[in-house]
Structures are given as C-alpha cells and as structure tokens.
Amino acid sequence: MIPFFDLKKQYESIKAEIDGATRRVYASGWFILGPETEAFENEFAEYIGVKHGIGVNSGTDALHLAIRALGIGAGDEVITVPNTAVATIAAIEMAGATPVLCDVRADSMNMDADSFAAAITPKTRAVIPVHLFGQAAELDAIIGIARQYRLAVIEDCAQAHGATYQGQRVGSFGDVACFSFYPTKNLGAYGDGGAVVTNDARLAERVKLLRQYGWRARYESEISGVNSRLDELQAALLRVKLKHLDAWNAARRERAALYTELLPNIRVASPVEMRYGEHVYHLYVVQCDEAQGASREYLAAFLKEREIGTAVQYPTPIHLQLAYQHLARAGSLPVSEKLAREILSLPLYPELPLTDVRTVADAIREFEA
Ligand SMILES: *Cc1c(COP(=O)(O)O)cnc(C)c1O
C-alpha cells in the first residue's frame, strides 16, 4: 500500500522538536500575535529574501489582504490562471475585484505571458502568477509586461516554498507574494496559516492593519479590516519546520528525479523542469496523452488496483466550474482544459521510501507496455 501522502511520518521524524515548541506555547499563556508569530515572520521573510513578513490565517487571506493592501477593489480586474486552487479566485472576489483568466503554457503548466498580455484591459490592475506544483512561472516575461502596463505583480507561492527562479527564491520578485501553510504544502502548519511577504514597508504596514480590524493601537480602527491572524501555536510549529524545509525540498527533488529517470515516457509524460529555476515538487504531476489513447482515469484505476494512491490537482479548470462559468467560455483556454483532462499526481513527499518510487514507476512501466 503506497498512500498519495502521509503526514504522520513527518511528525514522527521531528516529534521531540514539535512537542517542545507546543509545550513552550502552552506554558507561555500567550496564544495570538505574540513573540512566536513575530519571530516566524522575520525568519520566513529572511528565508525568502525579503524585508517584511506578515502572518495571516490562510493562503486565501494572504492573497485577499495583499490585493486590498494594494488598493485594488470594486471595478478593478486581476488576471490569473484557470489551473489553480479556487482560493486564488475566491481571494480576488473577497477583495471586491473581478477575476480575469488567461491560459497557461504546455511545458511548465504555468501562466503563458502572451495570453496574459492579451487579457489586459484598461481596468486591469494586477496579475497573479501561480507557481503551480512547486515550479516558478516565467517571471521575467510576466513582470516585464506588468511593468509596461503599470500592473501590480502578486506571486501566489502557496505551492512553491523554497522554489527558485534564476537562483533567487520565488516570493521575492513581485510587489508582494502570498504563501499558504495548509498542512499538505511543502511548509505546512498543523492547521490553517498563511503569510504575505514584501519589500515594500508601506504595503506591509497596510496588510498588518488589515489583518486585525485596521487597528494600529488596540481598539482604535484606523481603516476597516478583518480578523485574519496567525496563532502562536502554528507560528511556533512553523519555526521548527522552516529549519527542515530545504532538506525536505531536496528529498522531494531526489524522489522526483528518480521518477523521471525510471518512467518510460511513452504515453505518460514526466513533468518538465524549466531551465530557469529549481522545482520543489509540491506535486509530481504526469500527463497522460489522450491522443495516444492513455486515459488518466484508466491509469488512476490501474494504480489503485495495485494499492497506489494518486490525485488530480485540479480536475476542473475554474471557468468550467458551476460558480465561475461566467469568467470564460468552454474551449477558450485550451491548454488549461487539456491539462485538466490529462494530468495525474503521483505519490511524493519527503519521507516516501525510494523503493516505493520504484514500485510506482514499475507499475507505470507495466501500464505503458
Ligand atoms: C493552497 C493554495 C491556496 C490557498 O491556501 P489556503 O491556505 O488553503 O487558503 C492558494 N493558492 C494555491 C495555488 C494553493 O495551492
């Protein structure tokens, strides 16, 4: 039995550190926005290579508050991709703005810069490239276009903690970047959590105000805000886990490289690692070529019979979901639509035994035969 992922193994490997941090928070008697949160914010910003970090209660809220802090709202358009967590779209709507979708590239599965440029209108205020599955989007081209049209760049780094683009960590390129610490992410809390990072002191201050009712001083709202705080327990646990992130990402890369080496790549294609950066393999996503008769559903069932877990991120592009059919016509974002039909995520996490990678690869070789 090879599960799609297993978070219990990670806890076992760092149990003493996690339990120590938990007890430290319980004994402190301080649970919301305190020394652990402040320390984590500084440590995480330093890790990404930016000046400011602000802990919030989810990746969705990180995006929502970043958009609001930029002064974007009703009547403004924000461009992003249809192959993302619905959270990206929900966050744009929470800020009162209008999501606009552009297509992705077939190789990186990330935002296509030409499609982004074509989606710009006089109402466009920002672009959200999503670094999907752990790999950076084509930042040079996207940021170049954004600067030309004076659009803000908001990086959605929810799947790419530690990934690099031309040697520098993602999250340090845009005007602002947003991270999720949902438990299954490369850096995951034991509950919900998120962070906004930026080099812009004014923007950082606005996010800080927004996350707690617009308070600069307690009970004095300077602007209208929300409750979106990172708690001390999650911050303390994230501080422990941040120290292991590079080693975990290296373990993910080792397992991904072994899959890529072992898969026969006939009708089921390995993911493409772009030359411009280091992929951190939040997910290892293969693509079944429908035109050659490789059905994703059949491969998933074939692996399930062999007790190998798989998943599909994401089975339905945003604009083909009931709530969002008004955003784009079916057929208008063909690369995203084809990917949604053909992709399958294989088991991959830092503690996955290499022998399990070999077992999965053997099963796919049998499928290909
Ligand atoms: C997980 C995720 C989010 C949302 O994060 P939450 O912490 O679950 O709110 C946003 N964008 C992408 C691409 C994600 O994968």
The ligand as a MOL file (V3000), in Angstrom:
LIG
                    3D

  0  0  0     0  0            999 V3000
M  V30 BEGIN CTAB
M  V30 COUNTS 15 15 0 0 0
M  V30 BEGIN ATOM
M  V30 1 C -3.3750 26.0460 -1.1590 0
M  V30 2 C -3.4560 27.1290 -2.1480 0
M  V30 3 C -4.0250 28.3880 -1.8530 0
M  V30 4 C -4.8380 28.6620 -0.6230 0
M  V30 5 O -4.2720 28.4170 0.5780 0
M  V30 6 P -5.1750 28.1310 1.8800 0
M  V30 7 O -4.1420 28.2540 2.9710 0
M  V30 8 O -5.7240 26.7720 1.7460 0
M  V30 9 O -6.1970 29.1940 1.9860 0
M  V30 10 C -3.9330 29.3890 -2.8050 0
M  V30 11 N -3.3470 29.1760 -3.9820 0
M  V30 12 C -2.8210 27.9830 -4.3200 0
M  V30 13 C -2.1700 27.8240 -5.6540 0
M  V30 14 C -2.8660 26.9130 -3.4200 0
M  V30 15 O -2.3440 25.7300 -3.7610 0
M  V30 END ATOM
M  V30 BEGIN BOND
M  V30 1 1 1 2
M  V30 2 1 2 3
M  V30 3 2 2 14
M  V30 4 1 3 4
M  V30 5 2 3 10
M  V30 6 1 4 5
M  V30 7 1 5 6
M  V30 8 2 6 7
M  V30 9 1 6 8
M  V30 10 1 6 9
M  V30 11 1 10 11
M  V30 12 2 11 12
M  V30 13 1 12 13
M  V30 14 1 12 14
M  V30 15 1 14 15
M  V30 END BOND
M  V30 END CTAB
M  END
